[in-house]
Amino acid sequence: MNIKIIKDPVSLEEVRSLAEEIYQDMIKGAVDIEREIIALGGEWHMDANAALLSEGSAQENIWGFNIHVDERGDEAVKYVSLINIRPQQGNRSMEIQDQELRRKIRVLIAQIIPELFV
């Protein structure tokens, strides 16, 4: 299982390659909203989450998402993951409820994978 921590822009083709390892047209990911890095790959969001934790991220800053590599724009990113259930942080659902947090994650993903949003 290949988990890639990404700090700088990557091509959509590289993301597609990672996606093909497990889900073909979708890849699970986690973002550290404070450090502005993402981890992609793995069977579960927890795999990417663990990779970020091992790189020094704090759990309260990590949120899960999915990228559908054949989609573009807002349709490409889904903010749903078990790691997002955080009543203590005001999120009682698998889906991220806070629109400002979603916006920040979208902006970060757009910076790291710009081809998703052209």
Secondary structure, DSSP 8 states (H G I E B T S, - for coil): ---EEE-S---HHHHHHHHHTTTSSEEEEEEETTTTEEEE-SSSHHHHHHHHHHTT--GGGEEEEEEETT--GGGGEE-B-GGG-BGGGTB-SSB---HHHHHHHHHHHHHHSGGGG-
